[in-house]
């Protein structure tokens, strides 16, 4: 294992970190970034009407999330569309305020209104680079503005650092004078990554960074993220629907369903020994091009997710769960640790105990609440 190179005064963490871990190594230090009971909700419709009718019309996008991100690791956040992954990422980055809970960074609770220095340390790469880049500014103009406003380097170093940023992400110095519309999708995503690195963050949050790109381009962006992590000691939070990408790049996986984390484990353990029925359904839904992978027409997970406006009582997955029992209707399972493996957590009554015999018959049809 080698230490992160000192390198030039260009993108890297704000402070030198420990030795950079390999793809499968985990750092047993204090979590760099953690969420405890974090909830983010959005009002829906007229709040005056809701008060008159004594109703609470809130869309609970994130509803009590507990999550830890260790220094130097790559953590994947997976789940169906609408499970709250992007909203959680925005809350961690300080772009959306949390209604409840606390977010800690490097052992310190981050306030609702973060200082500029705190915002610099957690940067995001968004799914659509074209919509996240300013079409009126050249690439050089965007980078120079960031470096000057945040006083990352002295004024005399701005031009050299801007060129170094593009070189680091696989572009040339000549691209500083180009506009976002002049690049391909993969090149625009490289520009977005360079923009995030300009502030020398400790944590890079990548929200579906390759989903809008061609398969051949996806590989180059994923390899770039891996190289940046190894070279700069970055901590990576990757949001993805592509479990093959997750398995290639990440050390641990957190599975999210209807606003809450339902399982967390090392990547290979998630794939080989999933404990939550929702995780098993996600893995069963992966397309397989083999002769033995016969399609019997049965969906991997029955039904659709309930509305975040009306989250079911008890276990929120019970309306689609093949092993739901009467206790699931009124007991909300907490995220607990496996008795034999403290690194494996799951929020299911039967995750680490034998499944009741009545659940062996398979899924039953249930009405959505």
C-alpha positions, 0 to 999 in steps of 0.5 A, a space after each residue: 500500500 502506497 501513500 498518496 503522492 504530494 503532487 502539485 498544489 492542485 486538486 486534492 483533499 484540503 489536508 494530507 490524508 493517510 495511506 490510500 486504501 485499495 479498492 477492497 480495503 476499508 479504513 477502520 477510523 472514525 467516519 469522515 461523513 455520517 448521517 444520524 436520523 436525517 430526514 428531508 421532507 417537502 410540503 405538497 399542495 396548499 399548506 393552509 388547506 392542510 392546516 384547516 383539514 388538520 392534515 399533514 401533506 408532506 412528501 418524505 423523501 428521506 425519513 430517518 437515515 443512518 449512514 457512515 462514510 469512512 475516510 478513503 472508501 467508496 460507498 455505493 447508494 443503490 435502490 429504485 427510482 424515488 427511494 430518496 438517494 439523490 435527496 440524501 446526497 443533496 442533504 449531505 452536500 448541504 444543497 438541501 436542508 435537513 428537517 431532522 437529524 444531524 450530519 457530522 463531518 470529521 467529528 463535527 456537527 455541520 450546521 444548517 447554514 454551512 460556512 464556505 469552507 464546509 461547502 468546499 469539502 463535499 462536492 457533487 458531480 451531477 447526472 446530467 453534466 450539460 444542465 449542471 454546467 453554465 453554457 455562457 462560460 467557457 471551461 476556463 472561465 468556470 474554473 477561474 471563477 471557482 478558484 478566485 471566489 474561493 481563494 483556492 490559490 493565488 491569482 497568479 496560479 489560477 491559469 496553471 491550476 486550471 490547465 492542470 485540472 483539465 489534464 488530470 481528468 484527461 482533457 487538454 489545456 486547449 479545452 479551456 477556451 471551449 464552451 460546454 456545447 462543444 464537448 461530447 457527453 463523456 467530455 462534459 462529465 470530465 469537465 464536471 469532475 474537474 470543476 468539483 476537484 477545483 475546490 479540493 474536496 475531501 468527499 466527492 458525491 457522484 450522482 449517477 455520473 455515467 447513466 447518461 453516457 454510452 457504455 464505452 464512455 462509461 468505462 473511461 469515466 469509472 476508471 477516471 474516478 478510480 484513478 482519482 480516488 487512488 491518486 488523491 485519497 478521495 472519499 467517494 459516495 456513488 449513487 447508481 442503478 447499475 449494480 455492475 458499476 457498484 461491484 467494480 468500483 465500491 467497497 461497501 453498498 448501502 441499499 435504500 428503500 422509500 427514504 430509509 437505509 435497509 441494508 449495509 454491507 461490504 460489496 461482495 457480501 451484498 452480492 453473495 449473502 444479501 439479507 434483506 428481501 428488498 436487496 435480494 429482489 434487486 439482485 434477482 432483477 439483474 439481467 443475465 445472458 446465460 442459458 440457465 437464466 430462463 425468464 418465467 415472467 415473474 417480477 423480482 419484486 412484486 408491485 410498486 413502491 408506496 407513495 412517499 406521501 403515505 408511507 405504510 405503518 410498520 415495515 415500509 417494505 411489507 406491502 411487497 415483501 414475500 415473507 411479511 408477517 403480522 408483526 411487520 404491520 405494526 413494528 418498524 424494524 431498526 437497522 441492526 447488526 448481524 450477530 456474527 458480522 458487525 459490518 453487515 446491517 439490515 432493517 428486517 425482522 427476519 434478516 439474521 434469524 430463521 424465516 417463519 415457515 408461513 413465509 415459505 409459500 412466497 409473496 401474497 397479493 397485498 393492497 397498497 395502503 
